[in-house]
Amino acid sequence: MNEIKKLFKRESLVSFDEGPHKYYRPNGSEIPSVSTIKNFILGDEYADVDKEILKRAQDYGTDVHAIIQDYLETGDLRMPSDDIRKQIAIEDFLRIKDRHIMKHNLCEVMIDYELRYAGRFDLLSMGDKLILIDFKTNSLYPKEALEWQCGFYMMALNDMGVYPEEAWCLWLPKSKSASWHKVEFHSNQECLKALEEYEASVALPELKFV
């Protein structure tokens, strides 16, 4: 466990701009995010959603993620008072956490694959098994998106020398009870092929990444 945590203490070559939510190489060129490549593969499922509705949904998800992250990192629980649906989501998280999530965790860590894409995984749970966990608040369970998203995270983690045995999703929708799902993620080979197709589609120029 300590050896794994040491791997994440290495200084990253990737920088992140919170405002536009973009990743950059040391030379200033932008790195595509895992979400960008996922949308290239599957299409943008939110392309036709009203921007105001989409922003409210994103803000809700961000708040729920932040409360969970604070709790896992500090042990302090900040129960939301502004939205009963958030309270129910956090109560559901606490109920499921006791059965599935270990005490030793890494939360919201930025990773990249050879400076070719970057992203942040929600949780790496370290107990009897090393498990990658993602939290989702979508109204519909995003099965295909998770299979690609976790696949790309796994490929980047494997490149670091970290090998989670499984990937799971804690689904916390607003209108239904929370549920716990195993993610059958895409293999490194499938993800690498998709990455190469994405790079070919955007006609990347020759770049010196460092």
C-alpha positions in Angstrom: 0.0 0.0 0.0 2.8 2.5 0.9 4.6 1.6 -2.3 1.6 2.5 -4.3 1.1 5.8 -2.5 4.8 6.6 -3.2 4.1 6.3 -7.0 1.5 9.0 -6.7 3.9 11.4 -4.9 6.1 11.8 -8.0 5.8 15.2 -9.5 3.5 15.2 -12.5 4.5 16.8 -15.8 0.9 17.7 -16.4 -0.7 20.9 -15.3 -4.4 21.5 -14.9 -6.4 24.7 -15.3 -9.5 24.4 -13.2 -11.5 27.1 -15.0 -11.8 25.6 -18.4 -11.0 22.1 -17.0 -8.1 21.6 -19.3 -4.8 19.7 -19.1 -1.5 20.9 -20.5 2.0 19.5 -21.3 5.1 21.2 -20.1 5.5 22.9 -23.5 2.0 24.5 -23.1 0.2 22.3 -25.6 -3.2 20.9 -24.5 -3.7 17.3 -23.6 -7.0 15.7 -24.4 -9.0 14.6 -21.4 -10.4 11.1 -20.9 -13.8 12.6 -21.4 -12.8 14.1 -24.7 -11.6 10.8 -26.1 -14.7 9.0 -24.6 -16.9 11.5 -26.4 -15.0 10.9 -29.7 -15.7 7.1 -29.4 -19.3 7.3 -28.2 -20.5 10.8 -29.3 -21.4 13.5 -26.8 -24.5 12.2 -25.0 -25.2 15.8 -23.7 -24.8 17.7 -27.0 -28.5 18.3 -27.3 -29.2 19.0 -23.6 -30.1 22.6 -22.7 -26.9 24.3 -21.3 -28.6 25.6 -18.2 -30.0 22.1 -17.3 -26.7 20.6 -18.0 -24.9 23.1 -15.7 -27.3 22.4 -12.9 -26.7 18.7 -13.2 -22.9 19.2 -13.4 -23.0 21.4 -10.3 -25.1 18.8 -8.4 -22.6 16.1 -9.3 -19.6 18.3 -8.4 -21.1 19.0 -5.0 -21.8 15.4 -4.2 -18.3 14.4 -5.3 -16.7 17.1 -3.2 -18.6 16.0 0.0 -17.6 12.4 -0.5 -14.0 13.4 -1.2 -13.8 15.5 1.9 -15.2 12.7 4.0 -12.9 10.1 2.7 -9.8 12.3 3.1 -10.6 13.9 6.5 -13.3 11.8 8.1 -15.4 14.9 8.5 -18.9 14.7 7.0 -20.4 17.9 5.6 -24.1 17.0 5.2 -25.7 19.3 2.6 -28.6 21.3 3.8 -29.6 23.0 0.4 -31.0 19.9 -1.3 -32.7 16.9 0.1 -31.6 14.8 -2.9 -28.0 15.5 -2.0 -28.6 14.4 1.6 -30.2 11.1 0.3 -27.2 10.6 -2.0 -24.7 11.0 0.8 -26.7 8.7 3.1 -26.7 6.1 0.4 -23.0 6.6 -0.1 -22.4 6.0 3.7 -24.6 2.9 3.6 -22.7 1.3 0.6 -19.3 2.5 1.7 -19.4 0.4 4.9 -19.7 -2.7 2.7 -17.4 -2.0 -0.2 -15.0 0.9 0.3 -11.8 0.4 2.4 -10.3 2.9 4.8 -7.1 3.4 2.8 -7.9 5.5 -0.2 -6.6 7.8 -2.8 -9.1 10.4 -4.0 -9.3 12.7 -7.1 -5.8 12.0 -8.3 -4.6 13.3 -11.7 -3.0 10.7 -14.0 -1.9 10.7 -17.6 -0.8 8.2 -20.2 2.5 9.2 -21.9 1.3 12.8 -22.0 -1.3 11.7 -24.6 -4.3 12.0 -22.4 -5.1 12.9 -18.8 -7.8 12.7 -16.3 -8.7 12.3 -12.6 -10.0 9.1 -11.1 -12.5 9.4 -8.2 -11.1 6.8 -5.9 -8.5 4.1 -5.6 -9.5 1.8 -2.7 -6.7 -0.2 -1.1 -7.7 -3.2 1.0 -7.6 -6.9 0.3 -8.0 -5.9 -3.4 -6.9 -2.8 -5.2 -10.1 -1.4 -6.7 -10.8 1.6 -9.0 -14.1 3.3 -8.1 -16.1 6.0 -9.9 -19.0 7.9 -8.6 -21.8 8.9 -10.9 -24.9 11.0 -10.4 -26.3 10.7 -13.9 -30.1 10.1 -14.2 -29.4 7.0 -16.4 -26.6 4.6 -15.6 -23.7 5.4 -18.1 -22.6 1.8 -18.8 -20.7 2.3 -22.0 -19.1 5.6 -20.9 -17.9 3.9 -17.7 -16.4 1.0 -19.6 -14.3 3.3 -21.7 -13.5 5.8 -18.9 -12.3 3.1 -16.5 -10.4 1.4 -19.3 -8.4 4.6 -20.0 -7.8 5.1 -16.3 -6.6 1.5 -16.0 -4.2 2.0 -18.9 -2.7 5.1 -17.3 -2.4 3.4 -13.9 -0.8 0.3 -15.4 1.7 2.5 -17.2 2.6 3.8 -13.7 3.0 0.3 -12.3 -0.4 0.3 -10.5 -2.7 -2.6 -11.3 -6.2 -2.5 -9.8 -7.9 -5.8 -10.0 -11.4 -4.5 -10.5 -13.4 -1.4 -11.4 -16.7 -0.5 -9.7 -19.2 2.4 -9.9 -21.3 3.8 -7.1 -24.3 5.2 -8.9 -26.1 8.0 -7.0 -29.0 9.1 -9.2 -31.3 11.8 -8.0 -34.6 9.9 -8.5 -33.6 6.4 -7.5 -31.8 4.5 -4.7 -28.1 4.2 -5.1 -26.6 1.0 -6.5 -23.2 -0.6 -6.8 -22.1 -1.9 -10.2 -19.0 -3.8 -11.4 -17.5 -2.1 -14.5 -16.3 -4.4 -17.3 -13.7 -2.0 -18.6 -12.0 -2.1 -22.0 -8.6 -3.6 -22.2 -5.4 -1.7 -22.7 -5.2 -2.9 -26.3 -8.7 -1.6 -27.0 -8.0 1.7 -25.4 -4.7 2.2 -27.2 -6.4 1.5 -30.5 -9.1 4.0 -29.8 -6.5 6.6 -28.6 -4.6 6.2 -31.9 -7.8 6.6 -33.9 -8.6 9.8 -31.9 -5.1 11.2 -32.5 -5.3 10.4 -36.2 -8.7 12.2 -36.4 -7.4 15.4 -35.0 -4.3 15.3 -37.2 -1.9 16.1 -34.4 1.3 17.8 -35.6 4.7 16.6 -34.4 5.0 17.7 -30.8 7.8 17.8 -28.4 5.9 16.9 -25.3 8.6 17.9 -22.8 
